[in-house]
Amino acid sequence: MDNFEIMHENETAEKETLVWQSSTCLYVENCTFVNCHIIIKDIFNIVLEDNNFVNCTFDLDFSRTTKVDINDNFVSYPENVRALDECLPKIVPVSGGFYAYKFLMNKIDGQHCIAKLWIPEDARRSSAGSAKCRAEKALVVAIWSITYEWNHRTGKVASYNIDSVDVVNHKCLSRLGQSIKYEVGQYVIPDSWDNNRFAECTHGIHFFLDIETVVSKFITDRPSKAKHIINDIKTLERK
């Protein structure tokens, strides 16, 4: 896969075959495509926002795609949705309640935390195709705060400590200057809910289905250190 981005902004096309493939990111915004045939293949990140796809057909291969964010009228056309459904199986459980995990950052001191959530049976839930999921509400079951001690000579974590905490005012990455309160034993509810399954970074409580993903994605990318942190948290879970 080539290390470059494919970008289209404020463009129009009619009765054309468009091939978007072999790049790290496909970014399309404020474009109009009418009666076009669009081929998307071998793209790592796909962002299609605020476009108008009218009577277009698609050949989609998302086997190497880790993130898809489609937040426009693409989903207004049934054929588009069917094409996406074939390529993007739902990761999130479609029914019943389940546990999930979320990375939190304390707005006040920047402390890194992990929350264990219960997604209730009656909560709407969504997954666009990557490991990230979201729900319209979640019960906070537990929160663990992770404190690091750094070896400044090597620039690596020398040691860490994990503590259970009751409340974290999570700094919202998508809403600058705002925070959401996560409190053990209480439900957390987003400002609104986006029912578009194919919009990943949108309204909802975002989470992952396993703690391993959260630790390796947000806490540390060192497998040996991640393994120890995960084991310590699972020990705390059992208490």
N, C-alpha and C positions, 0 to 999 in steps of 0.2 A: 504494500500500500504506500503510495506516494505521500510525502509529508507536506501537504499544502491544502488550502481551503478553496472550495468552489463557492463563489458569492454572486448572487443576483439580487439587485435592488431596483425597484421602480421600472421594471421592464414589462413588455407585452410581447406575446407570441401567439400566432394562430396557424393551425394546421402544420405544425412542425414536429419533428422527432427530436426530443431533447435527451441527451445521454449525460447523466451525472454519475460518475463512478471513480473509484480508486483515489480517495482522498481522506484526510483526517476529519474534515468537517464540510457539510453542505449547509449553506445558510442562504435562505431565500425569503425576501420580505417585500411586501407591497408590490407584488407582481400580478399580472393577469395572463392566464393561459387558456386559450379557447381551442377546443377540438385538437389538442396536442396528444402525442404519444410520448410518455415520459418513462425513461429507464433509470432506475436508481439501484446501484450495486456497489458493494465494497466501500461503504462509507462508514466511518467510525461514529461520528456524531451527525445527527440530522435535525435541523431546525427549520421548520416551515411555518412562518407566522404571518398573519394578516395578508394572505394572498387570495386570489380568486381563480380557482380551477373549474372551468366550465366544460362539461362533456369531454373530459380528458380520460385517456386510458393509461394504465400503468403496468410496467413490469418491475416488480420489486423483489430484491434479494437482500434481506437484512441479516444474513447469517453471520456477518462480521460487525454488526451494528450494536453498540452498547447503550446508546441514548437516542430516543426519538421524541421530539417535541413538536406537535402539530396543533396549533391553536388558532385555527381559521376555518373558513367554510369548506375546506377539504372534506370534512366529515359530513357535509350536507348532501353529498352524492353517494347513494347506496353502493355503487360499484367501487368507489374508493375505499369505503369502509370494509367491504368484503375482501378487497385486495390486502388491506392492512391486517385484518384478522387472520388471514392465512399466514402472514409473515411474523406476526407478533402475538404469540400465545400469551395468555394471561398468567403472570407469575403469582399474583395475589390470590388467595383462596376466594372462590366465588360465593361461598355460603359458609355459615357458621361463624363462631368467634374463634380468635386465635391470638397468640402472643407475638409481639414484634419488638424491635429495638430501634432506638434513635439516638443519634449524637446530639448533645446539647452543649452550648457555650454560654456560660454565665455572663450576662451583659455587664455586670459590675466589675468583675476581676478577670474575666477571660478564662475562667477555670473550665477545663474539659470534663464533660460528664457523659454518661450513657444512661438512657432511660429504658426501662422495660415497660412496654405498653400492652394493654389488653384491648383488642379491637372487637367490640361487641357484635353480636349476630345481626342487629338491626342497623349497623353503620354501613353506609355505602362506601365502597372501596374501589380502587382503580390501580392498574399498572399498565404503563404504555408499552413495555417490552423489555426494559432493563431491570436491574435488581431493585431499583427504587420504586416504592409503592406509596400510596397515600389513602387516607380515609377521612370521613367527615367528622369523626370524633374518636377519642381514645381515652381509656382509663389508665392513669399513671400507677403502675404497680410498684416500681422501685426506681431509685436513682442512685447511681454510683459516681462519685467524684474521684478523678484520677490526678494525683499530684506527682510531678516529676522532679528529680534532682539531676542536674546536667553535669557531665564531665566537660568543662569548658575547654580542656586541652584537645579532646577528640571531637567535641561537638555532638556527642551522642548521649542518650539517656543512660545515666549510671544506675539509678534505682527509681522506684516509683512506690506510691502508696495509694490504696483504694479505700475510700470511706463511703458509707451510706449517708445520704442526705435527704432531707424532706422536701425542699423547695429549690427550684432553679428558675430564674428569670432568663429564659433563653433568648439570646440575641438573634433576631431574624436576619438571615443572610439576604433575603429577597426584599425586605422592607427596612431600609436604613433608619437607624435611630429608634426602632420599635422592638419590643420584646413580647414574648408570650410566657405566661406563668405555668410552669409544670410543677404540680404539687402531688405528692404521693397520696393515693386514695381519692383523688379528684379527677373529673373528666376535663380534658382539654379540647376546646372546640375552635376551629379556625374562623376567620372573619367571614368566609363564605365557602361554598363548595362548587367546583367546576365539574360538571357531569361529562365533559369530553374525555373519554378514556385515553385518547392519544395525545393529550396535553400533559406532559410529565411535570414540568416546573410551573405549577399553577396552584390555585387555592386548595387547601387540604392539609392535614397533618401528614408529613412525609416520614417514612420509616423504611427499615429493611427487615426481612423475615428472619435473619439469623444474626447472632452477635458477632460471629467471625467476620462478616462483611463490614460491620460498623467499625470494629477495632482496626482491621487492616486498611480501611479506607480513610479513617479520620484520626486514629490514635497513633499508630506506628505501622510502617511498611516492612519492619524487620520481623520475619517469620518466627524466630525464636522468642523475641520479646513479646510478640502478639500472642503466642501460645501460652506464655506464663500469665499474661493479663487476663486472657479468656478463662483459663483454669481458675484463677483467683476469683473472678466474678461469678463463675458457676458455683464455686464453693459458697459464696455469700448468698446466692440464690437459694441454696438448699437449707440455709439456716432459718 
